[in-house]
Amino acid sequence: MLFRLDYAISVENIKSANERFATMDEKRDGLTVIGRWHEAGNKGFMVCEAEDVVALGKFSHQWSDLCDIDIVPLMTDEEVGQVLAG
């Protein structure tokens, strides 16, 4: 399944989050990152693929001390077509 992870970093955590991100030392077990897009400042999102919510939970938990993350399931055009077809 595809998911969008929206993140927001509070002002007081920007420096620490940037330092951690610069190391790219994050666990992605069970997660395939499609891409990340960052806004100037303290927000952005990542699109990834995961087979279960445990992988999403583990990934987001390692950032929970520095930012808020919202996870949104996504559907492709083909999947939406299946839904609309009944």
C-alpha positions as CSV (number, residue, x, y, z in Angstrom):
1,M,0.0,0.0,0.0
2,L,1.0,3.6,-0.6
3,F,1.1,6.1,2.2
4,R,1.9,9.8,2.5
5,L,3.7,10.9,5.7
6,D,3.2,14.6,6.4
7,Y,5.7,16.0,8.9
8,A,6.0,19.3,10.8
9,I,8.9,20.2,12.9
10,S,8.5,22.7,15.8
11,V,10.8,25.7,15.7
12,E,12.8,24.5,18.7
13,N,13.5,21.2,17.1
14,I,14.6,22.3,13.6
15,K,18.4,22.2,14.4
16,S,18.2,18.7,16.0
17,A,16.0,17.4,13.2
18,N,18.4,18.7,10.5
19,E,21.4,17.2,12.2
20,R,19.7,13.8,12.5
21,F,18.4,14.0,8.9
22,A,21.9,14.8,7.6
23,T,23.2,11.5,9.0
24,M,20.5,9.6,7.1
25,D,20.7,7.1,10.0
26,E,17.1,6.0,9.9
27,K,15.6,2.5,9.9
28,R,13.3,1.8,7.0
29,D,12.6,-1.9,7.6
30,G,9.5,-2.9,5.7
31,L,9.3,0.5,4.1
32,T,10.2,1.6,0.5
33,V,10.6,5.3,0.1
34,I,9.2,6.6,-3.2
35,G,10.4,10.2,-2.5
36,R,10.5,13.1,-0.1
37,W,9.6,16.7,-0.7
38,H,10.5,19.4,1.7
39,E,9.0,22.9,2.0
40,A,11.3,25.8,2.9
41,G,11.1,25.9,6.7
42,N,9.8,23.1,8.8
43,K,7.3,21.0,6.8
44,G,7.2,18.4,4.1
45,F,6.0,14.9,3.2
46,M,7.2,11.5,2.1
47,V,5.5,9.0,-0.1
48,C,6.3,5.4,0.7
49,E,5.1,1.9,0.2
50,A,4.5,-0.5,3.1
51,E,2.8,-3.8,3.5
52,D,1.8,-3.2,7.1
53,V,1.2,-0.5,9.6
54,V,3.9,-1.8,12.0
55,A,6.6,-0.7,9.5
56,L,5.0,2.8,9.4
57,G,4.8,2.9,13.2
58,K,8.4,2.0,13.6
59,F,9.6,4.5,11.0
60,S,7.6,7.4,12.4
61,H,8.4,6.5,16.0
62,Q,12.1,7.2,15.4
63,W,11.2,10.8,14.6
64,S,8.5,11.3,17.2
65,D,10.8,13.2,19.6
66,L,11.4,15.9,17.0
67,C,8.4,16.2,14.8
68,D,4.7,15.5,14.4
69,I,3.8,13.0,11.7
70,D,0.4,12.3,10.1
71,I,0.0,9.2,8.0
72,V,-2.5,9.1,5.1
73,P,-3.2,6.1,3.0
74,L,-3.1,6.7,-0.8
75,M,-4.8,5.1,-3.8
76,T,-3.6,4.9,-7.4
77,D,-5.9,5.8,-10.3
78,E,-6.4,2.0,-10.8
79,E,-7.4,1.4,-7.2
80,V,-9.9,4.4,-7.3
81,G,-11.3,2.9,-10.5
82,Q,-11.9,-0.4,-8.7
83,V,-13.7,1.4,-5.9
84,L,-15.9,3.3,-8.3
85,A,-16.7,0.2,-10.3
86,G,-18.2,-1.3,-7.2
